[in-house]
Amino acid sequence: MATDRVELPPSYMFRPAAITVAAGTGVTWVNHDHFTHSVRLVDDGGAMHVLRPGDSVTVSFATPGLHHYDCSFHPRDMHGTVMVSNK
């Protein structure tokens, strides 16, 4: 999906879980759930951003390709991808 925003609704999921952005785009995750979650960049050194309810984080993706992420607290249920294309 062509968007640069991923929502975390009250349901232990990322919505949408798979997005496509141009290289250099900042992707923003927003936690609307009642629980703390994280965005762990699996393919990008494992950097983890903890999101308490109401928090958000923006990460820029410069390298084209498929980038996987998950919630380190709930990796079985919460995972997704960012496909980064050339500008």
PDB file with one MODEL, atoms N, CA, C and O in Angstrom:
MODEL        1
ATOM      1  N   MET A   1       0.847  -1.174   0.000  1.00  0.00           N
ATOM      2  CA  MET A   1       0.000   0.000   0.000  1.00  0.00           C
ATOM      3  C   MET A   1       0.896   1.241   0.000  1.00  0.00           C
ATOM      4  O   MET A   1       1.913   1.274   0.693  1.00  0.00           O
ATOM      5  N   ALA A   2       0.526   2.241  -0.761  1.00  0.00           N
ATOM      6  CA  ALA A   2       1.311   3.465  -0.858  1.00  0.00           C
ATOM      7  C   ALA A   2       0.901   4.441   0.243  1.00  0.00           C
ATOM      8  O   ALA A   2       0.001   5.261   0.058  1.00  0.00           O
ATOM      9  N   THR A   3       1.558   4.343   1.367  1.00  0.00           N
ATOM     10  CA  THR A   3       1.340   5.240   2.494  1.00  0.00           C
ATOM     11  C   THR A   3       2.628   5.316   3.282  1.00  0.00           C
ATOM     12  O   THR A   3       3.496   4.454   3.143  1.00  0.00           O
ATOM     13  N   ASP A   4       2.761   6.327   4.100  1.00  0.00           N
ATOM     14  CA  ASP A   4       3.960   6.420   4.935  1.00  0.00           C
ATOM     15  C   ASP A   4       3.563   6.410   6.414  1.00  0.00           C
ATOM     16  O   ASP A   4       4.323   6.860   7.271  1.00  0.00           O
ATOM     17  N   ARG A   5       2.361   5.890   6.702  1.00  0.00           N
ATOM     18  CA  ARG A   5       1.856   5.869   8.073  1.00  0.00           C
ATOM     19  C   ARG A   5       1.294   4.482   8.385  1.00  0.00           C
ATOM     20  O   ARG A   5       0.536   3.915   7.597  1.00  0.00           O
ATOM     21  N   VAL A   6       1.675   3.948   9.539  1.00  0.00           N
ATOM     22  CA  VAL A   6       1.186   2.648   9.988  1.00  0.00           C
ATOM     23  C   VAL A   6       0.534   2.850  11.351  1.00  0.00           C
ATOM     24  O   VAL A   6       1.151   3.394  12.266  1.00  0.00           O
ATOM     25  N   GLU A   7      -0.694   2.416  11.478  1.00  0.00           N
ATOM     26  CA  GLU A   7      -1.447   2.539  12.723  1.00  0.00           C
ATOM     27  C   GLU A   7      -1.330   1.249  13.530  1.00  0.00           C
ATOM     28  O   GLU A   7      -1.228   0.160  12.965  1.00  0.00           O
ATOM     29  N   LEU A   8      -1.346   1.381  14.846  1.00  0.00           N
ATOM     30  CA  LEU A   8      -1.425   0.237  15.745  1.00  0.00           C
ATOM     31  C   LEU A   8      -2.760   0.355  16.471  1.00  0.00           C
ATOM     32  O   LEU A   8      -2.830   0.948  17.547  1.00  0.00           O
ATOM     33  N   PRO A   9      -3.827  -0.210  15.885  1.00  0.00           N
ATOM     34  CA  PRO A   9      -5.145  -0.108  16.513  1.00  0.00           C
ATOM     35  C   PRO A   9      -5.245  -1.047  17.718  1.00  0.00           C
ATOM     36  O   PRO A   9      -4.356  -1.874  17.918  1.00  0.00           O
ATOM     37  N   PRO A  10      -6.304  -0.940  18.523  1.00  0.00           N
ATOM     38  CA  PRO A  10      -6.456  -1.825  19.682  1.00  0.00           C
ATOM     39  C   PRO A  10      -6.772  -3.254  19.251  1.00  0.00           C
ATOM     40  O   PRO A  10      -7.902  -3.716  19.411  1.00  0.00           O
ATOM     41  N   SER A  11      -5.796  -3.941  18.715  1.00  0.00           N
ATOM     42  CA  SER A  11      -6.034  -5.315  18.256  1.00  0.00           C
ATOM     43  C   SER A  11      -4.748  -6.090  18.009  1.00  0.00           C
ATOM     44  O   SER A  11      -4.782  -7.111  17.322  1.00  0.00           O
ATOM     45  N   TYR A  12      -3.623  -5.645  18.543  1.00  0.00           N
ATOM     46  CA  TYR A  12      -2.348  -6.331  18.365  1.00  0.00           C
ATOM     47  C   TYR A  12      -2.034  -6.557  16.895  1.00  0.00           C
ATOM     48  O   TYR A  12      -1.796  -7.684  16.460  1.00  0.00           O
ATOM     49  N   MET A  13      -2.037  -5.459  16.132  1.00  0.00           N
ATOM     50  CA  MET A  13      -1.692  -5.551  14.718  1.00  0.00           C
ATOM     51  C   MET A  13      -1.137  -4.230  14.223  1.00  0.00           C
ATOM     52  O   MET A  13      -1.327  -3.183  14.841  1.00  0.00           O
ATOM     53  N   PHE A  14      -0.440  -4.302  13.084  1.00  0.00           N
ATOM     54  CA  PHE A  14      -0.020  -3.109  12.359  1.00  0.00           C
ATOM     55  C   PHE A  14      -0.982  -2.966  11.187  1.00  0.00           C
ATOM     56  O   PHE A  14      -1.281  -3.952  10.513  1.00  0.00           O
ATOM     57  N   ARG A  15      -1.474  -1.749  10.932  1.00  0.00           N
ATOM     58  CA  ARG A  15      -2.421  -1.552   9.841  1.00  0.00           C
ATOM     59  C   ARG A  15      -2.024  -0.341   9.026  1.00  0.00           C
ATOM     60  O   ARG A  15      -2.023   0.759   9.580  1.00  0.00           O
ATOM     61  N   PRO A  16      -1.683  -0.459   7.741  1.00  0.00           N
ATOM     62  CA  PRO A  16      -1.481  -1.715   7.035  1.00  0.00           C
ATOM     63  C   PRO A  16      -0.141  -2.335   7.430  1.00  0.00           C
ATOM     64  O   PRO A  16       0.784  -1.630   7.833  1.00  0.00           O
ATOM     65  N   ALA A  17      -0.050  -3.643   7.313  1.00  0.00           N
ATOM     66  CA  ALA A  17       1.169  -4.345   7.711  1.00  0.00           C
ATOM     67  C   ALA A  17       2.253  -4.249   6.637  1.00  0.00           C
ATOM     68  O   ALA A  17       3.441  -4.335   6.949  1.00  0.00           O
ATOM     69  N   ALA A  18       1.858  -4.074   5.390  1.00  0.00           N
ATOM     70  CA  ALA A  18       2.819  -3.979   4.288  1.00  0.00           C
ATOM     71  C   ALA A  18       2.599  -2.661   3.556  1.00  0.00           C
ATOM     72  O   ALA A  18       1.494  -2.365   3.101  1.00  0.00           O
ATOM     73  N   ILE A  19       3.675  -1.870   3.449  1.00  0.00           N
ATOM     74  CA  ILE A  19       3.583  -0.596   2.739  1.00  0.00           C
ATOM     75  C   ILE A  19       4.747  -0.469   1.770  1.00  0.00           C
ATOM     76  O   ILE A  19       5.742  -1.187   1.868  1.00  0.00           O
ATOM     77  N   THR A  20       4.601   0.460   0.832  1.00  0.00           N
ATOM     78  CA  THR A  20       5.653   0.768  -0.139  1.00  0.00           C
ATOM     79  C   THR A  20       5.911   2.261  -0.097  1.00  0.00           C
ATOM     80  O   THR A  20       4.977   3.061  -0.149  1.00  0.00           O
ATOM     81  N   VAL A  21       7.192   2.641  -0.002  1.00  0.00           N
ATOM     82  CA  VAL A  21       7.577   4.055   0.024  1.00  0.00           C
ATOM     83  C   VAL A  21       8.792   4.266  -0.872  1.00  0.00           C
ATOM     84  O   VAL A  21       9.502   3.316  -1.203  1.00  0.00           O
ATOM     85  N   ALA A  22       9.022   5.499  -1.255  1.00  0.00           N
ATOM     86  CA  ALA A  22      10.221   5.855  -2.011  1.00  0.00           C
ATOM     87  C   ALA A  22      11.396   5.992  -1.045  1.00  0.00           C
ATOM     88  O   ALA A  22      11.214   6.357   0.116  1.00  0.00           O
ATOM     89  N   ALA A  23      12.594   5.699  -1.529  1.00  0.00           N
ATOM     90  CA  ALA A  23      13.800   5.835  -0.710  1.00  0.00           C
ATOM     91  C   ALA A  23      13.876   7.240  -0.137  1.00  0.00           C
ATOM     92  O   ALA A  23      13.610   8.219  -0.834  1.00  0.00           O
ATOM     93  N   GLY A  24      14.237   7.333   1.125  1.00  0.00           N
ATOM     94  CA  GLY A  24      14.339   8.615   1.807  1.00  0.00           C
ATOM     95  C   GLY A  24      13.076   9.032   2.543  1.00  0.00           C
ATOM     96  O   GLY A  24      13.070  10.046   3.241  1.00  0.00           O
ATOM     97  N   THR A  25      12.009   8.262   2.396  1.00  0.00           N
ATOM     98  CA  THR A  25      10.737   8.586   3.048  1.00  0.00           C
ATOM     99  C   THR A  25      10.768   8.203   4.521  1.00  0.00           C
ATOM    100  O   THR A  25      11.313   7.162   4.889  1.00  0.00           O
ATOM    101  N   GLY A  26      10.190   9.037   5.347  1.00  0.00           N
ATOM    102  CA  GLY A  26      10.016   8.720   6.755  1.00  0.00           C
ATOM    103  C   GLY A  26       8.702   8.000   6.956  1.00  0.00           C
ATOM    104  O   GLY A  26       7.654   8.487   6.531  1.00  0.00           O
ATOM    105  N   VAL A  27       8.744   6.855   7.592  1.00  0.00           N
ATOM    106  CA  VAL A  27       7.534   6.085   7.897  1.00  0.00           C
ATOM    107  C   VAL A  27       7.193   6.318   9.365  1.00  0.00           C
ATOM    108  O   VAL A  27       8.058   6.204  10.234  1.00  0.00           O
ATOM    109  N   THR A  28       5.936   6.644   9.638  1.00  0.00           N
ATOM    110  CA  THR A  28       5.486   6.923  10.998  1.00  0.00           C
ATOM    111  C   THR A  28       4.552   5.820  11.491  1.00  0.00           C
ATOM    112  O   THR A  28       3.576   5.472  10.827  1.00  0.00           O
ATOM    113  N   TRP A  29       4.867   5.280  12.664  1.00  0.00           N
ATOM    114  CA  TRP A  29       4.013   4.310  13.349  1.00  0.00           C
ATOM    115  C   TRP A  29       3.355   5.030  14.513  1.00  0.00           C
ATOM    116  O   TRP A  29       4.031   5.747  15.251  1.00  0.00           O
ATOM    117  N   VAL A  30       2.026   4.853  14.697  1.00  0.00           N
ATOM    118  CA  VAL A  30       1.276   5.523  15.761  1.00  0.00           C
ATOM    119  C   VAL A  30       0.530   4.470  16.575  1.00  0.00           C
ATOM    120  O   VAL A  30      -0.251   3.692  16.026  1.00  0.00           O
ATOM    121  N   ASN A  31       0.774   4.447  17.894  1.00  0.00           N
ATOM    122  CA  ASN A  31       0.157   3.461  18.775  1.00  0.00           C
ATOM    123  C   ASN A  31      -1.170   3.985  19.334  1.00  0.00           C
ATOM    124  O   ASN A  31      -1.201   4.862  20.198  1.00  0.00           O
ATOM    125  N   HIS A  32      -2.268   3.417  18.812  1.00  0.00           N
ATOM    126  CA  HIS A  32      -3.608   3.752  19.287  1.00  0.00           C
ATOM    127  C   HIS A  32      -4.130   2.686  20.250  1.00  0.00           C
ATOM    128  O   HIS A  32      -5.258   2.784  20.731  1.00  0.00           O
ATOM    129  N   ASP A  33      -3.314   1.666  20.532  1.00  0.00           N
ATOM    130  CA  ASP A  33      -3.730   0.579  21.414  1.00  0.00           C
ATOM    131  C   ASP A  33      -3.641   1.035  22.871  1.00  0.00           C
ATOM    132  O   ASP A  33      -3.106   2.104  23.165  1.00  0.00           O
ATOM    133  N   HIS A  34      -4.164   0.221  23.765  1.00  0.00           N
ATOM    134  CA  HIS A  34      -4.130   0.514  25.200  1.00  0.00           C
ATOM    135  C   HIS A  34      -2.891  -0.088  25.858  1.00  0.00           C
ATOM    136  O   HIS A  34      -2.706   0.038  27.068  1.00  0.00           O
ATOM    137  N   PHE A  35      -2.040  -0.743  25.061  1.00  0.00           N
ATOM    138  CA  PHE A  35      -0.857  -1.428  25.561  1.00  0.00           C
ATOM    139  C   PHE A  35       0.395  -0.886  24.891  1.00  0.00           C
ATOM    140  O   PHE A  35       0.333  -0.342  23.788  1.00  0.00           O
ATOM    141  N   THR A  36       1.517  -1.035  25.552  1.00  0.00           N
ATOM    142  CA  THR A  36       2.801  -0.646  24.980  1.00  0.00           C
ATOM    143  C   THR A  36       3.216  -1.677  23.932  1.00  0.00           C
ATOM    144  O   THR A  36       3.100  -2.883  24.152  1.00  0.00           O
ATOM    145  N   HIS A  37       3.693  -1.195  22.810  1.00  0.00           N
ATOM    146  CA  HIS A  37       4.210  -2.037  21.729  1.00  0.00           C
ATOM    147  C   HIS A  37       5.572  -1.474  21.318  1.00  0.00           C
ATOM    148  O   HIS A  37       6.038  -0.479  21.872  1.00  0.00           O
ATOM    149  N   SER A  38       6.191  -2.119  20.352  1.00  0.00           N
ATOM    150  CA  SER A  38       7.450  -1.588  19.828  1.00  0.00           C
ATOM    151  C   SER A  38       7.481  -1.759  18.320  1.00  0.00           C
ATOM    152  O   SER A  38       6.714  -2.531  17.743  1.00  0.00           O
ATOM    153  N   VAL A  39       8.377  -1.026  17.704  1.00  0.00           N
ATOM    154  CA  VAL A  39       8.706  -1.212  16.293  1.00  0.00           C
ATOM    155  C   VAL A  39      10.172  -1.607  16.295  1.00  0.00           C
ATOM    156  O   VAL A  39      11.051  -0.791  16.570  1.00  0.00           O
ATOM    157  N   ARG A  40      10.424  -2.888  15.979  1.00  0.00           N
ATOM    158  CA  ARG A  40      11.799  -3.397  15.914  1.00  0.00           C
ATOM    159  C   ARG A  40      12.141  -3.609  14.447  1.00  0.00           C
ATOM    160  O   ARG A  40      11.464  -4.363  13.749  1.00  0.00           O
ATOM    161  N   LEU A  41      13.192  -2.942  13.982  1.00  0.00           N
ATOM    162  CA  LEU A  41      13.623  -3.015  12.585  1.00  0.00           C
ATOM    163  C   LEU A  41      14.502  -4.237  12.404  1.00  0.00           C
ATOM    164  O   LEU A  41      15.719  -4.167  12.580  1.00  0.00           O
ATOM    165  N   VAL A  42      13.898  -5.337  12.059  1.00  0.00           N
ATOM    166  CA  VAL A  42      14.564  -6.642  11.994  1.00  0.00           C
ATOM    167  C   VAL A  42      15.731  -6.648  11.016  1.00  0.00           C
ATOM    168  O   VAL A  42      16.796  -7.176  11.336  1.00  0.00           O
ATOM    169  N   ASP A  43      15.552  -6.071   9.831  1.00  0.00           N
ATOM    170  CA  ASP A  43      16.590  -6.096   8.790  1.00  0.00           C
ATOM    171  C   ASP A  43      17.551  -4.920   8.861  1.00  0.00           C
ATOM    172  O   ASP A  43      18.473  -4.836   8.049  1.00  0.00           O
ATOM    173  N   ASP A  44      17.364  -4.028   9.795  1.00  0.00           N
ATOM    174  CA  ASP A  44      18.154  -2.809   9.858  1.00  0.00           C
ATOM    175  C   ASP A  44      18.860  -2.677  11.198  1.00  0.00           C
ATOM    176  O   ASP A  44      18.806  -1.628  11.839  1.00  0.00           O
ATOM    177  N   GLY A  45      19.526  -3.754  11.617  1.00  0.00           N
ATOM    178  CA  GLY A  45      20.314  -3.728  12.848  1.00  0.00           C
ATOM    179  C   GLY A  45      19.536  -4.003  14.113  1.00  0.00           C
ATOM    180  O   GLY A  45      20.111  -3.978  15.201  1.00  0.00           O
ATOM    181  N   GLY A  46      18.228  -4.269  14.005  1.00  0.00           N
ATOM    182  CA  GLY A  46      17.433  -4.596  15.177  1.00  0.00           C
ATOM    183  C   GLY A  46      17.076  -3.415  16.056  1.00  0.00           C
ATOM    184  O   GLY A  46      16.653  -3.600  17.197  1.00  0.00           O
ATOM    185  N   ALA A  47      17.242  -2.192  15.539  1.00  0.00           N
ATOM    186  CA  ALA A  47      16.878  -1.015  16.337  1.00  0.00           C
ATOM    187  C   ALA A  47      15.434  -1.135  16.791  1.00  0.00           C
ATOM    188  O   ALA A  47      14.563  -1.523  16.013  1.00  0.00           O
ATOM    189  N   MET A  48      15.177  -0.801  18.054  1.00  0.00           N
ATOM    190  CA  MET A  48      13.839  -0.944  18.609  1.00  0.00           C
ATOM    191  C   MET A  48      13.364   0.393  19.171  1.00  0.00           C
ATOM    192  O   MET A  48      14.102   1.099  19.857  1.00  0.00           O
ATOM    193  N   HIS A  49      12.117   0.718  18.862  1.00  0.00           N
ATOM    194  CA  HIS A  49      11.478   1.939  19.338  1.00  0.00           C
ATOM    195  C   HIS A  49      10.247   1.536  20.139  1.00  0.00           C
ATOM    196  O   HIS A  49       9.319   0.947  19.585  1.00  0.00           O
ATOM    197  N   VAL A  50      10.224   1.842  21.428  1.00  0.00           N
ATOM    198  CA  VAL A  50       9.103   1.493  22.293  1.00  0.00           C
ATOM    199  C   VAL A  50       8.034   2.580  22.183  1.00  0.00           C
ATOM    200  O   VAL A  50       8.322   3.772  22.292  1.00  0.00           O
ATOM    201  N   LEU A  51       6.795   2.139  21.964  1.00  0.00           N
ATOM    202  CA  LEU A  51       5.667   3.053  21.806  1.00  0.00           C
ATOM    203  C   LEU A  51       4.629   2.783  22.882  1.00  0.00           C
ATOM    204  O   LEU A  51       3.934   1.767  22.851  1.00  0.00           O
ATOM    205  N   ARG A  52       4.534   3.689  23.820  1.00  0.00           N
ATOM    206  CA  ARG A  52       3.466   3.604  24.818  1.00  0.00           C
ATOM    207  C   ARG A  52       2.166   4.081  24.159  1.00  0.00           C
ATOM    208  O   ARG A  52       2.218   4.693  23.093  1.00  0.00           O
ATOM    209  N   PRO A  53       1.020   3.821  24.756  1.00  0.00           N
ATOM    210  CA  PRO A  53      -0.231   4.291  24.162  1.00  0.00           C
ATOM    211  C   PRO A  53      -0.164   5.797  23.847  1.00  0.00           C
ATOM    212  O   PRO A  53       0.196   6.608  24.701  1.00  0.00           O
ATOM    213  N   GLY A  54      -0.516   6.144  22.615  1.00  0.00           N
ATOM    214  CA  GLY A  54      -0.491   7.536  22.174  1.00  0.00           C
ATOM    215  C   GLY A  54       0.818   7.987  21.570  1.00  0.00           C
ATOM    216  O   GLY A  54       0.875   9.056  20.961  1.00  0.00           O
ATOM    217  N   ASP A  55       1.885   7.194  21.724  1.00  0.00           N
ATOM    218  CA  ASP A  55       3.194   7.559  21.176  1.00  0.00           C
ATOM    219  C   ASP A  55       3.278   7.269  19.681  1.00  0.00           C
ATOM    220  O   ASP A  55       2.498   6.488  19.138  1.00  0.00           O
ATOM    221  N   SER A  56       4.244   7.918  19.029  1.00  0.00           N
ATOM    222  CA  SER A  56       4.543   7.639  17.629  1.00  0.00           C
ATOM    223  C   SER A  56       6.050   7.723  17.426  1.00  0.00           C
ATOM    224  O   SER A  56       6.771   8.308  18.235  1.00  0.00           O
ATOM    225  N   VAL A  57       6.507   7.129  16.333  1.00  0.00           N
ATOM    226  CA  VAL A  57       7.916   7.200  15.958  1.00  0.00           C
ATOM    227  C   VAL A  57       7.982   7.259  14.432  1.00  0.00           C
ATOM    228  O   VAL A  57       7.178   6.639  13.736  1.00  0.00           O
ATOM    229  N   THR A  58       8.952   8.014  13.931  1.00  0.00           N
ATOM    230  CA  THR A  58       9.170   8.101  12.488  1.00  0.00           C
ATOM    231  C   THR A  58      10.589   7.633  12.187  1.00  0.00           C
ATOM    232  O   THR A  58      11.549   8.061  12.827  1.00  0.00           O
ATOM    233  N   VAL A  59      10.700   6.754  11.208  1.00  0.00           N
ATOM    234  CA  VAL A  59      11.991   6.210  10.785  1.00  0.00           C
ATOM    235  C   VAL A  59      12.117   6.419   9.282  1.00  0.00           C
ATOM    236  O   VAL A  59      11.192   6.104   8.533  1.00  0.00           O
ATOM    237  N   SER A  60      13.253   6.948   8.836  1.00  0.00           N
ATOM    238  CA  SER A  60      13.511   7.130   7.407  1.00  0.00           C
ATOM    239  C   SER A  60      14.213   5.906   6.845  1.00  0.00           C
ATOM    240  O   SER A  60      15.092   5.327   7.482  1.00  0.00           O
ATOM    241  N   PHE A  61      13.808   5.524   5.638  1.00  0.00           N
ATOM    242  CA  PHE A  61      14.393   4.376   4.954  1.00  0.00           C
ATOM    243  C   PHE A  61      15.109   4.859   3.708  1.00  0.00           C
ATOM    244  O   PHE A  61      14.473   5.351   2.776  1.00  0.00           O
ATOM    245  N   ALA A  62      16.431   4.723   3.684  1.00  0.00           N
ATOM    246  CA  ALA A  62      17.231   5.203   2.563  1.00  0.00           C
ATOM    247  C   ALA A  62      17.587   4.096   1.577  1.00  0.00           C
ATOM    248  O   ALA A  62      17.791   4.364   0.393  1.00  0.00           O
ATOM    249  N   THR A  63      17.662   2.860   2.051  1.00  0.00           N
ATOM    250  CA  THR A  63      18.125   1.744   1.225  1.00  0.00           C
ATOM    251  C   THR A  63      16.960   1.021   0.561  1.00  0.00           C
ATOM    252  O   THR A  63      16.088   0.491   1.250  1.00  0.00           O
ATOM    253  N   PRO A  64      16.935   0.993  -0.782  1.00  0.00           N
ATOM    254  CA  PRO A  64      15.870   0.262  -1.471  1.00  0.00           C
ATOM    255  C   PRO A  64      15.894  -1.225  -1.108  1.00  0.00           C
ATOM    256  O   PRO A  64      16.944  -1.797  -0.815  1.00  0.00           O
ATOM    257  N   GLY A  65      14.717  -1.824  -1.137  1.00  0.00           N
ATOM    258  CA  GLY A  65      14.571  -3.246  -0.831  1.00  0.00           C
ATOM    259  C   GLY A  65      13.466  -3.460   0.184  1.00  0.00           C
ATOM    260  O   GLY A  65      12.762  -2.525   0.567  1.00  0.00           O
ATOM    261  N   LEU A  66      13.324  -4.712   0.615  1.00  0.00           N
ATOM    262  CA  LEU A  66      12.280  -5.084   1.559  1.00  0.00           C
ATOM    263  C   LEU A  66      12.838  -5.064   2.975  1.00  0.00           C
ATOM    264  O   LEU A  66      13.845  -5.712   3.265  1.00  0.00           O
ATOM    265  N   HIS A  67      12.182  -4.319   3.852  1.00  0.00           N
ATOM    266  CA  HIS A  67      12.609  -4.169   5.242  1.00  0.00           C
ATOM    267  C   HIS A  67      11.517  -4.742   6.142  1.00  0.00           C
ATOM    268  O   HIS A  67      10.367  -4.307   6.080  1.00  0.00           O
ATOM    269  N   HIS A  68      11.877  -5.716   6.977  1.00  0.00           N
ATOM    270  CA  HIS A  68      10.929  -6.342   7.895  1.00  0.00           C
ATOM    271  C   HIS A  68      10.970  -5.652   9.253  1.00  0.00           C
ATOM    272  O   HIS A  68      12.020  -5.178   9.688  1.00  0.00           O
ATOM    273  N   TYR A  69       9.824  -5.601   9.914  1.00  0.00           N
ATOM    274  CA  TYR A  69       9.749  -5.067  11.270  1.00  0.00           C
ATOM    275  C   TYR A  69       8.734  -5.885  12.055  1.00  0.00           C
ATOM    276  O   TYR A  69       7.904  -6.583  11.472  1.00  0.00           O
ATOM    277  N   ASP A  70       8.805  -5.798  13.371  1.00  0.00           N
ATOM    278  CA  ASP A  70       7.821  -6.453  14.225  1.00  0.00           C
ATOM    279  C   ASP A  70       7.718  -5.705  15.542  1.00  0.00           C
ATOM    280  O   ASP A  70       8.426  -4.725  15.773  1.00  0.00           O
ATOM    281  N   CYS A  71       6.828  -6.178  16.402  1.00  0.00           N
ATOM    282  CA  CYS A  71       6.739  -5.704  17.773  1.00  0.00           C
ATOM    283  C   CYS A  71       7.530  -6.711  18.596  1.00  0.00           C
ATOM    284  O   CYS A  71       7.174  -7.889  18.638  1.00  0.00           O
ATOM    285  N   SER A  72       8.582  -6.272  19.242  1.00  0.00           N
ATOM    286  CA  SER A  72       9.435  -7.206  19.992  1.00  0.00           C
ATOM    287  C   SER A  72       8.693  -7.837  21.168  1.00  0.00           C
ATOM    288  O   SER A  72       9.099  -8.890  21.658  1.00  0.00           O
ATOM    289  N   PHE A  73       7.611  -7.207  21.624  1.00  0.00           N
ATOM    290  CA  PHE A  73       6.817  -7.755  22.723  1.00  0.00           C
ATOM    291  C   PHE A  73       5.802  -8.786  22.237  1.00  0.00           C
ATOM    292  O   PHE A  73       5.414  -9.679  22.990  1.00  0.00           O
ATOM    293  N   HIS A  74       5.370  -8.665  20.977  1.00  0.00           N
ATOM    294  CA  HIS A  74       4.333  -9.545  20.411  1.00  0.00           C
ATOM    295  C   HIS A  74       4.698  -9.951  18.975  1.00  0.00           C
ATOM    296  O   HIS A  74       3.899  -9.738  18.063  1.00  0.00           O
ATOM    297  N   PRO A  75       5.897 -10.535  18.754  1.00  0.00           N
ATOM    298  CA  PRO A  75       6.352 -10.800  17.386  1.00  0.00           C
ATOM    299  C   PRO A  75       5.530 -11.842  16.631  1.00  0.00           C
ATOM    300  O   PRO A  75       5.510 -11.849  15.400  1.00  0.00           O
ATOM    301  N   ARG A  76       4.864 -12.707  17.358  1.00  0.00           N
ATOM    302  CA  ARG A  76       4.065 -13.745  16.697  1.00  0.00           C
ATOM    303  C   ARG A  76       2.858 -13.139  15.975  1.00  0.00           C
ATOM    304  O   ARG A  76       2.469 -13.596  14.900  1.00  0.00           O
ATOM    305  N   ASP A  77       2.273 -12.105  16.584  1.00  0.00           N
ATOM    306  CA  ASP A  77       1.064 -11.498  16.026  1.00  0.00           C
ATOM    307  C   ASP A  77       1.317 -10.207  15.262  1.00  0.00           C
ATOM    308  O   ASP A  77       0.557  -9.862  14.357  1.00  0.00           O
ATOM    309  N   MET A  78       2.380  -9.489  15.621  1.00  0.00           N
ATOM    310  CA  MET A  78       2.586  -8.154  15.063  1.00  0.00           C
ATOM    311  C   MET A  78       3.889  -8.097  14.264  1.00  0.00           C
ATOM    312  O   MET A  78       4.985  -8.066  14.824  1.00  0.00           O
ATOM    313  N   HIS A  79       3.734  -8.085  12.943  1.00  0.00           N
ATOM    314  CA  HIS A  79       4.903  -7.985  12.059  1.00  0.00           C
ATOM    315  C   HIS A  79       4.456  -7.369  10.745  1.00  0.00           C
ATOM    316  O   HIS A  79       3.276  -7.405  10.396  1.00  0.00           O
ATOM    317  N   GLY A  80       5.414  -6.803  10.023  1.00  0.00           N
ATOM    318  CA  GLY A  80       5.094  -6.173   8.758  1.00  0.00           C
ATOM    319  C   GLY A  80       6.325  -5.898   7.936  1.00  0.00           C
ATOM    320  O   GLY A  80       7.440  -6.252   8.320  1.00  0.00           O
ATOM    321  N   THR A  81       6.111  -5.252   6.783  1.00  0.00           N
ATOM    322  CA  THR A  81       7.209  -4.947   5.870  1.00  0.00           C
ATOM    323  C   THR A  81       7.066  -3.531   5.307  1.00  0.00           C
ATOM    324  O   THR A  81       5.970  -2.987   5.166  1.00  0.00           O
ATOM    325  N   VAL A  82       8.226  -2.970   4.997  1.00  0.00           N
ATOM    326  CA  VAL A  82       8.298  -1.702   4.268  1.00  0.00           C
ATOM    327  C   VAL A  82       9.106  -1.979   3.006  1.00  0.00           C
ATOM    328  O   VAL A  82      10.298  -2.277   3.088  1.00  0.00           O
ATOM    329  N   MET A  83       8.469  -1.883   1.839  1.00  0.00           N
ATOM    330  CA  MET A  83       9.164  -2.011   0.566  1.00  0.00           C
ATOM    331  C   MET A  83       9.618  -0.624   0.163  1.00  0.00           C
ATOM    332  O   MET A  83       8.800   0.278  -0.018  1.00  0.00           O
ATOM    333  N   VAL A  84      10.928  -0.454   0.023  1.00  0.00           N
ATOM    334  CA  VAL A  84      11.495   0.845  -0.323  1.00  0.00           C
ATOM    335  C   VAL A  84      11.950   0.787  -1.774  1.00  0.00           C
ATOM    336  O   VAL A  84      12.775  -0.047  -2.147  1.00  0.00           O
ATOM    337  N   SER A  85      11.399   1.684  -2.586  1.00  0.00           N
ATOM    338  CA  SER A  85      11.753   1.737  -4.001  1.00  0.00           C
ATOM    339  C   SER A  85      12.718   2.887  -4.256  1.00  0.00           C
ATOM    340  O   SER A  85      12.839   3.803  -3.442  1.00  0.00           O
ATOM    341  N   ASN A  86      13.400   2.830  -5.391  1.00  0.00           N
ATOM    342  CA  ASN A  86      14.274   3.942  -5.783  1.00  0.00           C
ATOM    343  C   ASN A  86      13.421   5.180  -5.979  1.00  0.00           C
ATOM    344  O   ASN A  86      12.256   5.087  -6.367  1.00  0.00           O
ATOM    345  N   LYS A  87      14.007   6.342  -5.709  1.00  0.00           N
ATOM    346  CA  LYS A  87      13.258   7.614  -5.894  1.00  0.00           C
ATOM    347  C   LYS A  87      12.841   7.798  -7.319  1.00  0.00           C
ATOM    348  O   LYS A  87      12.209   8.800  -7.653  1.00  0.00           O
TER     349      LYS A  87
ENDMDL
END
